[in-house]
Amino acid sequence: MTEGRKIDVSRIAKCGISVASFLILAASKVVRALAGVRSRGKCMVLYYHSVPREQRELFARQLDVILQHCKVIDATKVPDLASGSAYAAITFDDAFENYVEEAFPELRKRGMPSTMFVISDALGKGFGPDGRAEKVMSAQQLRALPGDLVSVGSHTVSHPFMPEIDPELARSELVNSKLVLEGILGREIATFSFPFGGFSKELVAICREVGYRRVFTTLPQFFTCGPDEFAVGRIRVDPTDWPIEFRLKLAGAYNWLPVAFALKHRLRRALGSDAASAGRRAEPDRKRSMIREWSGN
């Protein structure tokens, strides 16, 4: 079997579980309606990374699916969500240049707001693993994005895995990225997303202390836009997601994943340090900076 035809068993399994989750959510909604209970308005926050040119059409199709099934809102605002309505918010991490060239034109065409989380030290440079780095937009390109359609948040100075760095260094990453972006844009930067999805209660507390008003993780969950909802979950989506996979993510059917992650973590701890270490070795090296000078190649 060739590499391109390799079956992703884990992805298929997640999709299958999510189909069951979707059916449960749908049945629950019907039961509440029959009982005269109005469902609270909920929002699913999506996050993308890169939209390469060859995936632009796939991305555009996903935007059309979102518009068919949801009302699109700005994740950084606190709107009133109508009871029983489905909402979606679109965010991007890392500020790749192809957002400007490929993603934003499709969003603007449809009048859809989005939020960009920026690594302040990566602007105008490359970002990504060796051999797979992509160009990050420049400060000038960031400044040129229209504020009525694009909200900007921080994604740290250098994109470290924050649970593994010193608390004072974490504070510096949070404060300095905020200051740099505010200097570039001339407006407040009030939102933040955690690199690699790594966060803790202590880091969330520091985010509050340094002036952020909302932070975003990578644990999927519904967002109700309440004023006290400080840490907000998101679901990763890619232009190459299967249509059914994308639709299930949009519907919140992947919101079982945080429970699965927690159980997996407990199992690793129960198996001992050797198994846990083996799991960590299988992950990317998150301590080495992935910011690099861009050669134009």
C-alpha positions in Angstrom: 0.0 0.0 0.0 1.4 3.4 -0.9 1.8 6.2 1.6 -0.9 8.3 -0.1 -3.4 5.5 0.3 -2.6 4.6 3.9 -5.8 4.2 6.0 -5.9 6.6 9.0 -7.6 4.3 11.5 -7.6 6.8 14.3 -9.2 9.4 12.1 -11.9 7.0 11.0 -12.5 5.9 14.6 -12.9 9.5 15.8 -15.3 10.2 13.0 -17.4 7.1 13.9 -17.6 8.1 17.5 -18.5 11.6 16.5 -21.4 10.3 14.4 -22.8 8.6 17.5 -22.2 11.8 19.5 -24.1 13.8 16.8 -27.1 11.4 17.0 -27.2 11.8 20.8 -27.0 15.6 20.5 -29.8 15.6 17.9 -32.0 13.3 20.0 -31.4 15.4 23.1 -32.5 18.5 21.2 -35.7 16.8 20.1 -36.5 15.7 23.6 -36.0 19.2 25.0 -38.2 20.6 22.2 -41.0 18.2 23.0 -40.7 19.1 26.7 -41.0 22.7 25.9 -37.4 23.5 27.0 -35.7 26.0 24.7 -32.0 25.2 24.0 -29.5 27.9 24.8 -27.7 29.5 21.8 -24.3 27.9 21.4 -21.2 28.7 19.3 -18.6 26.4 17.9 -15.2 28.1 17.6 -13.1 26.7 14.7 -9.4 27.1 14.3 -7.3 26.8 11.1 -3.6 27.1 10.6 -2.7 27.3 6.9 -4.8 27.6 3.7 -2.4 26.8 0.8 -3.3 27.9 -2.7 -4.2 24.4 -3.8 -6.7 24.1 -0.9 -8.4 27.4 -1.4 -11.4 25.9 -3.2 -11.9 23.3 -0.4 -11.7 26.1 2.2 -14.3 28.1 0.2 -16.7 25.1 0.2 -16.3 24.8 4.0 -17.2 28.5 4.4 -20.4 27.9 2.4 -21.2 24.9 4.7 -20.8 27.2 7.7 -23.1 29.8 6.2 -25.7 27.1 5.5 -25.8 25.8 9.0 -24.7 28.6 11.3 -24.7 32.3 12.0 -21.1 33.5 12.0 -19.9 35.8 14.8 -16.6 37.4 15.9 -15.1 35.1 18.7 -13.7 38.2 20.5 -17.1 39.8 21.0 -19.8 38.9 23.5 -23.0 38.9 21.4 -26.4 37.6 22.6 -26.9 34.2 21.2 -30.6 33.5 20.3 -32.1 30.4 21.9 -32.0 27.3 19.7 -29.7 28.9 17.1 -26.3 27.6 16.0 -23.3 29.9 15.7 -19.8 29.5 14.5 -16.6 31.6 14.9 -13.6 31.3 12.7 -10.0 31.7 14.0 -6.5 31.2 12.6 -3.3 30.5 14.5 0.2 31.6 13.4 -0.7 34.3 10.9 0.6 32.6 7.8 0.8 34.8 4.7 -1.6 32.5 2.8 -4.3 33.9 5.1 -3.9 37.2 3.3 -3.6 35.7 -0.2 -6.0 32.8 0.0 -8.2 32.7 3.1 -9.1 36.3 3.6 -10.4 37.0 0.1 -12.9 34.1 0.5 -14.0 35.4 3.9 -14.3 38.9 2.7 -16.4 37.8 -0.3 -18.9 36.3 2.1 -18.7 39.1 4.8 -17.5 36.6 7.4 -15.5 37.9 10.4 -12.4 36.0 11.6 -9.7 36.2 14.3 -6.0 35.9 13.7 -3.6 34.9 16.5 -0.1 36.2 15.8 3.3 35.1 16.9 4.9 38.6 17.3 8.5 37.5 16.6 7.5 35.5 13.5 6.1 38.4 11.5 7.9 38.5 8.1 9.7 35.3 8.8 9.1 31.6 8.3 7.4 29.4 10.9 7.2 25.6 11.1 9.2 22.4 11.5 12.4 21.9 9.5 11.6 21.4 5.9 8.0 22.4 6.3 8.1 26.0 7.4 5.7 28.5 5.8 5.9 32.2 5.3 4.3 34.4 8.0 2.6 37.7 7.0 4.6 40.9 7.6 3.7 43.6 10.0 2.6 45.7 7.1 0.2 43.0 5.8 -1.2 42.6 9.3 -1.8 46.3 9.6 -3.6 46.4 6.3 -6.2 43.8 7.3 -9.6 45.6 7.9 -10.5 45.8 11.5 -14.2 45.4 10.9 -13.6 41.8 9.5 -10.4 40.7 11.2 -9.8 40.7 14.9 -6.2 40.2 16.1 -5.0 38.4 19.2 -1.7 37.2 20.6 -0.1 33.8 20.1 3.0 34.6 22.2 6.4 36.1 21.2 8.1 32.8 20.1 5.5 30.0 20.3 6.8 28.0 23.2 5.0 25.1 24.9 4.0 27.2 27.9 3.4 24.6 30.6 7.1 23.6 30.3 8.7 27.1 30.7 9.3 29.2 33.7 6.3 31.2 34.9 8.2 34.5 34.6 9.2 33.6 31.0 5.6 32.7 30.3 4.5 36.1 31.7 7.1 37.8 29.4 5.8 35.9 26.4 2.2 37.1 27.2 3.1 40.7 28.0 5.6 41.4 25.2 3.6 39.9 22.4 0.7 42.0 23.5 2.8 45.2 23.6 4.4 44.6 20.2 1.1 43.9 18.5 -0.6 46.9 20.1 2.3 49.0 18.8 1.9 47.7 15.3 -1.9 48.1 15.2 -2.5 51.0 17.5 -5.3 49.2 19.3 -5.8 46.9 22.3 -4.9 43.3 22.0 -7.3 41.6 24.4 -7.3 37.9 23.3 -4.8 35.2 23.3 -4.5 31.5 22.1 -2.1 29.0 23.7 0.6 27.5 21.4 0.2 23.8 20.9 -2.9 24.0 23.0 -0.8 23.8 26.2 -2.3 25.6 29.2 -2.9 25.3 32.9 -5.0 27.0 35.6 -1.9 28.9 36.6 -1.3 30.2 33.0 -4.9 31.2 32.6 -4.6 33.2 35.8 -1.5 35.0 34.5 -3.4 35.8 31.3 -6.0 37.5 33.4 -3.4 39.4 35.4 -1.6 40.8 32.4 -4.8 42.2 30.8 -6.3 39.6 28.4 -10.0 39.5 28.4 -10.4 36.1 26.7 -8.1 33.2 26.0 -8.5 30.2 23.6 -7.5 26.6 24.0 -7.6 23.7 21.6 -10.1 21.6 23.6 -13.4 21.5 21.6 -16.5 22.7 23.5 -19.5 24.9 22.9 -19.0 28.6 23.6 -22.0 30.4 25.0 -20.4 33.9 24.8 -21.2 34.6 28.5 -19.3 37.5 30.0 -17.6 35.2 32.6 -16.5 32.7 29.9 -12.7 33.6 30.0 -11.1 30.4 28.6 -12.8 29.2 25.4 -12.4 25.9 23.7 -12.0 25.4 19.9 -11.9 22.6 17.4 -9.2 22.3 14.8 -10.4 22.2 11.2 -8.4 21.9 8.0 -9.4 22.5 4.4 -8.7 18.8 3.7 -11.2 17.6 6.3 -13.7 15.1 4.9 -17.1 16.8 4.3 -18.7 14.6 7.0 -15.8 15.2 9.4 -16.1 19.0 8.9 -19.9 19.0 9.4 -19.6 16.9 12.6 -16.9 19.3 14.0 -19.1 22.3 13.2 -22.1 20.6 15.0 -20.0 20.0 18.2 -20.0 16.3 17.7 -16.2 16.1 18.5 -16.8 17.7 21.9 -16.1 14.3 23.5 -12.4 14.7 22.8 -11.4 16.5 26.0 -12.8 13.6 28.0 -10.8 11.2 25.9 -7.7 13.2 26.3 -8.1 13.3 30.1 -8.6 9.5 30.3 -5.5 9.0 28.1 -3.5 11.2 30.4 -4.6 9.3 33.5 -3.8 6.0 31.8 -0.3 7.2 31.0 0.2 8.2 34.6 -1.1 4.9 35.8 1.2 3.0 33.5 4.2 4.8 34.9 6.9 7.2 33.9 8.4 5.0 31.1 5.1 4.9 29.2 4.6 8.6 29.7 8.1 9.3 28.5 7.6 7.2 25.4 4.4 9.2 24.7 6.3 12.5 25.0 9.1 11.3 22.7 6.5 10.6 20.0 5.4 14.3 20.1 7.2 17.1 18.2 10.0 18.9 19.9 8.1 21.8 21.4 11.1 23.4 23.1 13.0 24.2 19.9 11.9 27.5 18.2 10.2 27.0 14.9 10.7 30.6 13.9 13.3 30.9 11.1 14.5 33.5 8.7 12.6 33.3 5.4 14.7 32.8 2.3 11.8 33.0 -0.1 12.2 29.4 -1.2 
